[in-house]
Amino acid sequence: MTYNNQIEIRLFENNKKKSEKSPHEIGTVEFPDGTKYDVALWNKVSKNGNPYKSGTLKLPDPKYAPRDQQPRQQGGGRNQVEVDF
């Protein structure tokens, strides 16, 4: 059995910017255990005039997950969500 410890990063130019504050690049980071994060990067310039990128990683919003990965409803009710305690 081989263990893949490679982290995969996919970035794309954000062609759907909603404002000047929107990220310049967006994408995903996937870790070897299958955990995926959304990535957002902004082009910045330091006080010394040097360009750099600043960014964030966050877990994807579950409401935008594919249907098979969304929380299951119980009891057939439309507004009920499964909650683990």
TORPA-4810 file (N, C-alpha, C, O; in nm, 3 decimals):
<nodes>
NODE_1_0.084_-0.117_0.000_0.000_0.000_0.000_0.089_0.124_0.000_0.183_0.133_0.078_M
NODE_2_0.059_0.219_-0.087_0.135_0.343_-0.090_0.052_0.455_-0.030_-0.070_0.459_-0.044_T
NODE_3_0.119_0.544_0.035_0.053_0.658_0.097_0.086_0.781_0.016_0.203_0.815_-0.002_Y
NODE_4_-0.016_0.847_-0.031_0.002_0.970_-0.108_-0.012_1.088_-0.013_-0.122_1.116_0.035_N
NODE_5_0.096_1.157_0.013_0.090_1.272_0.104_0.090_1.404_0.026_0.130_1.508_0.078_N
NODE_6_0.045_1.398_-0.096_0.043_1.515_-0.182_-0.082_1.598_-0.160_-0.193_1.544_-0.155_Q
NODE_7_-0.066_1.727_-0.146_-0.177_1.820_-0.134_-0.201_1.880_-0.272_-0.109_1.934_-0.334_I
NODE_8_-0.324_1.871_-0.321_-0.355_1.921_-0.455_-0.421_2.058_-0.446_-0.515_2.078_-0.369_E
NODE_9_-0.371_2.152_-0.526_-0.423_2.288_-0.529_-0.467_2.320_-0.671_-0.394_2.297_-0.767_I
NODE_10_-0.588_2.373_-0.683_-0.641_2.415_-0.813_-0.687_2.560_-0.800_-0.772_2.591_-0.717_R
NODE_11_-0.630_2.648_-0.883_-0.666_2.790_-0.879_-0.706_2.836_-1.019_-0.648_2.794_-1.119_L
NODE_12_-0.805_2.923_-1.023_-0.854_2.978_-1.149_-0.875_3.127_-1.134_-0.906_3.176_-1.025_F
NODE_13_-0.858_3.200_-1.243_-0.888_3.342_-1.241_-1.037_3.360_-1.216_-1.119_3.291_-1.277_E
NODE_14_-1.072_3.451_-1.126_-1.212_3.474_-1.092_-1.274_3.566_-1.198_-1.262_3.689_-1.190_N
NODE_15_-1.340_3.506_-1.296_-1.404_3.583_-1.403_-1.542_3.633_-1.365_-1.606_3.702_-1.444_N
NODE_16_-1.589_3.599_-1.245_-1.724_3.638_-1.201_-1.718_3.729_-1.079_-1.800_3.716_-0.988_K
NODE_17_-1.622_3.820_-1.077_-1.609_3.911_-0.963_-1.733_3.997_-0.950_-1.780_4.054_-1.049_K
NODE_18_-1.785_4.007_-0.827_-1.905_4.086_-0.801_-1.871_4.229_-0.762_-1.953_4.320_-0.775_K
NODE_19_-1.748_4.250_-0.712_-1.705_4.384_-0.672_-1.553_4.390_-0.675_-1.487_4.289_-0.701_S
NODE_20_-1.498_4.507_-0.649_-1.352_4.522_-0.644_-1.290_4.446_-0.527_-1.170_4.418_-0.527_E
NODE_21_-1.372_4.412_-0.427_-1.324_4.339_-0.310_-1.326_4.187_-0.331_-1.275_4.113_-0.247_K
NODE_22_-1.384_4.141_-0.442_-1.389_3.998_-0.471_-1.248_3.945_-0.495_-1.162_4.019_-0.541_S
NODE_23_-1.224_3.817_-0.465_-1.090_3.761_-0.487_-1.054_3.758_-0.635_-1.140_3.747_-0.722_P
NODE_24_-0.924_3.769_-0.662_-0.874_3.765_-0.800_-0.866_3.621_-0.851_-0.883_3.596_-0.970_H
NODE_25_-0.838_3.528_-0.761_-0.830_3.387_-0.797_-0.910_3.304_-0.696_-0.913_3.337_-0.577_E
NODE_26_-0.975_3.199_-0.743_-1.051_3.109_-0.657_-1.018_2.966_-0.696_-0.970_2.940_-0.806_I
NODE_27_-1.045_2.873_-0.606_-1.019_2.733_-0.635_-1.038_2.646_-0.514_-1.114_2.678_-0.423_G
NODE_28_-0.967_2.531_-0.514_-0.978_2.435_-0.405_-0.841_2.382_-0.365_-0.746_2.383_-0.443_T
NODE_29_-0.833_2.335_-0.241_-0.718_2.261_-0.191_-0.773_2.130_-0.137_-0.868_2.129_-0.059_V
NODE_30_-0.712_2.018_-0.178_-0.755_1.887_-0.130_-0.638_1.819_-0.060_-0.530_1.803_-0.117_E
NODE_31_-0.662_1.778_0.065_-0.560_1.712_0.145_-0.566_1.561_0.125_-0.667_1.509_0.078_F
NODE_32_-0.458_1.488_0.160_-0.455_1.343_0.136_-0.572_1.266_0.199_-0.611_1.161_0.148_P
NODE_33_-0.628_1.317_0.309_-0.741_1.247_0.373_-0.874_1.274_0.304_-0.977_1.224_0.347_D
NODE_34_-0.872_1.355_0.194_-0.994_1.385_0.120_-1.061_1.515_0.160_-1.157_1.557_0.096_G
NODE_35_-1.012_1.580_0.266_-1.070_1.706_0.309_-1.044_1.813_0.204_-0.931_1.830_0.158_T
NODE_36_-1.150_1.885_0.164_-1.138_1.991_0.064_-1.171_2.125_0.126_-1.262_2.137_0.209_K
NODE_37_-1.096_2.226_0.086_-1.119_2.363_0.129_-1.136_2.451_0.006_-1.076_2.426_-0.098_Y
NODE_38_-1.218_2.555_0.019_-1.226_2.658_-0.083_-1.111_2.755_-0.063_-1.075_2.785_0.051_D
NODE_39_-1.054_2.803_-0.171_-0.942_2.897_-0.167_-0.983_3.027_-0.234_-1.052_3.026_-0.336_V
NODE_40_-0.942_3.139_-0.176_-0.960_3.269_-0.237_-0.829_3.347_-0.223_-0.772_3.353_-0.114_A
NODE_41_-0.782_3.405_-0.333_-0.657_3.482_-0.331_-0.679_3.621_-0.388_-0.753_3.640_-0.484_L
NODE_42_-0.614_3.718_-0.325_-0.618_3.857_-0.370_-0.477_3.900_-0.406_-0.381_3.864_-0.338_W
NODE_43_-0.463_3.978_-0.513_-0.335_4.039_-0.550_-0.318_4.165_-0.466_-0.406_4.251_-0.464_N
NODE_44_-0.206_4.175_-0.398_-0.179_4.290_-0.310_-0.043_4.349_-0.344_0.036_4.289_-0.417_K
NODE_45_-0.018_4.467_-0.289_0.112_4.532_-0.304_0.156_4.579_-0.165_0.080_4.645_-0.095_V
NODE_46_0.278_4.543_-0.126_0.329_4.580_0.006_0.360_4.730_0.010_0.358_4.798_-0.092_S
NODE_47_0.388_4.779_0.130_0.423_4.920_0.147_0.548_4.956_0.069_0.567_5.071_0.029_K
NODE_48_0.635_4.857_0.047_0.757_4.880_-0.030_0.735_4.867_-0.180_0.830_4.882_-0.257_N
NODE_49_0.611_4.838_-0.222_0.581_4.827_-0.364_0.598_4.688_-0.422_0.592_4.671_-0.544_G
NODE_50_0.620_4.589_-0.336_0.638_4.452_-0.384_0.504_4.380_-0.395_0.427_4.376_-0.299_N
NODE_51_0.474_4.322_-0.512_0.348_4.248_-0.527_0.352_4.116_-0.450_0.455_4.050_-0.444_P
NODE_52_0.238_4.078_-0.393_0.224_3.949_-0.326_0.079_3.906_-0.331_-0.008_3.983_-0.373_Y
NODE_53_0.052_3.784_-0.288_-0.085_3.732_-0.284_-0.122_3.706_-0.139_-0.041_3.659_-0.059_K
NODE_54_-0.246_3.739_-0.106_-0.301_3.715_0.026_-0.425_3.630_0.007_-0.499_3.649_-0.089_S
NODE_55_-0.449_3.535_0.098_-0.562_3.448_0.074_-0.623_3.385_0.197_-0.575_3.402_0.309_G
NODE_56_-0.730_3.310_0.171_-0.801_3.238_0.276_-0.831_3.095_0.231_-0.843_3.066_0.112_T
NODE_57_-0.842_3.008_0.330_-0.890_2.871_0.312_-1.012_2.856_0.401_-1.009_2.898_0.516_L
NODE_58_-1.118_2.796_0.349_-1.234_2.770_0.435_-1.304_2.645_0.386_-1.299_2.610_0.268_K
NODE_59_-1.369_2.578_0.480_-1.449_2.462_0.442_-1.565_2.509_0.356_-1.623_2.614_0.382_L
NODE_60_-1.600_2.433_0.252_-1.711_2.474_0.165_-1.841_2.486_0.243_-1.863_2.414_0.340_P
NODE_61_-1.927_2.577_0.201_-2.058_2.595_0.261_-2.144_2.474_0.228_-2.165_2.445_0.110_D
NODE_62_-2.196_2.402_0.330_-2.272_2.279_0.304_-2.396_2.301_0.219_-2.441_2.207_0.153_P
NODE_63_-2.454_2.421_0.219_-2.575_2.442_0.140_-2.547_2.438_-0.010_-2.640_2.425_-0.090_K
NODE_64_-2.419_2.448_-0.049_-2.383_2.439_-0.191_-2.323_2.303_-0.227_-2.276_2.284_-0.339_Y
NODE_65_-2.323_2.210_-0.132_-2.270_2.076_-0.159_-2.365_2.000_-0.250_-2.484_2.029_-0.254_A
NODE_66_-2.312_1.902_-0.324_-2.401_1.818_-0.404_-2.507_1.753_-0.316_-2.483_1.730_-0.198_P
NODE_67_-2.623_1.725_-0.373_-2.736_1.672_-0.296_-2.699_1.550_-0.213_-2.747_1.534_-0.101_R
NODE_68_-2.613_1.462_-0.267_-2.578_1.340_-0.194_-2.486_1.367_-0.075_-2.462_1.276_0.005_D
NODE_69_-2.434_1.489_-0.062_-2.347_1.524_0.050_-2.412_1.622_0.147_-2.349_1.661_0.245_Q
NODE_70_-2.537_1.661_0.122_-2.606_1.753_0.212_-2.662_1.676_0.331_-2.687_1.556_0.321_Q
NODE_71_-2.683_1.745_0.445_-2.742_1.679_0.561_-2.878_1.620_0.526_-2.955_1.681_0.453_P
NODE_72_-2.907_1.501_0.578_-3.033_1.434_0.551_-3.144_1.486_0.641_-3.122_1.518_0.757_R
NODE_73_-3.264_1.493_0.585_-3.380_1.535_0.662_-3.445_1.411_0.723_-3.443_1.303_0.664_Q
NODE_74_-3.503_1.428_0.841_-3.573_1.319_0.908_-3.721_1.348_0.912_-3.763_1.464_0.914_Q
NODE_75_-3.802_1.243_0.911_-3.945_1.257_0.931_-4.020_1.317_0.815_-4.138_1.348_0.828_G
NODE_76_-3.955_1.336_0.702_-4.023_1.388_0.584_-4.056_1.535_0.590_-4.114_1.587_0.494_G
NODE_77_-4.022_1.605_0.699_-4.051_1.747_0.709_-3.956_1.829_0.625_-3.839_1.795_0.611_G
NODE_78_-4.006_1.936_0.569_-3.923_2.018_0.482_-3.817_2.096_0.557_-3.709_2.120_0.502_R
NODE_79_-3.843_2.137_0.679_-3.751_2.224_0.750_-3.672_2.152_0.858_-3.607_2.217_0.940_N
NODE_80_-3.676_2.020_0.860_-3.603_1.946_0.962_-3.465_1.908_0.909_-3.450_1.871_0.793_Q
NODE_81_-3.366_1.918_0.996_-3.231_1.883_0.959_-3.176_1.788_1.064_-3.208_1.801_1.183_V
NODE_82_-3.094_1.694_1.022_-3.033_1.599_1.115_-2.928_1.672_1.199_-2.842_1.742_1.145_E
NODE_83_-2.935_1.657_1.331_-2.840_1.722_1.422_-2.779_1.617_1.512_-2.852_1.541_1.577_V
NODE_84_-2.646_1.612_1.518_-2.575_1.520_1.605_-2.535_1.592_1.733_-2.481_1.703_1.728_D
NODE_85_-2.561_1.529_1.848_-2.521_1.586_1.976_-2.417_1.499_2.041_-2.371_1.530_2.150_F
</nodes>
